[in-house]
Amino acid sequence: MESQVLQAVKELLYEVREMRGEIENLKQEMQSFKQEIRAEMESFKQEMRAEMESFKQEIREEVKELHVRIGKLETKVDKLHDKFELHAQKQWQTEADVYRLKKLIGIE
């Protein structure tokens, strides 16, 4: 009976050692998995940073283009304003000339 107990204890000890080995293997696998995940996350962060920089650059270029277009529109508006002012001056001068001519010939 004592030998049976001793045999059972030996078997349990053997199983415990096997379990420790399996646990160590699982720990190593988990560590490897953690490293893979970290590397994957770092790669993803780098991709996102690059994409954000690209997006920022596109926005900067769009803003520059808008500034150029706004500048052109302002120039056109200024030219139209100048033409309008010139036209108003000519119209005023024409009306003044017509008034003087009418007065000269006695119509008014």
Buried (B, 14 or more C-beta within 10 A) or exposed (E): EEEEEEEEEEEEEEEEEEEEEEEEEEEEEEEEEEEEEEEEEEEEEEEEEEEEEEEEEEEEEEEEEEEEEEEEEEEEEEEEEEEEEEEEEEEEEEEEEEEEEEEEEEEE
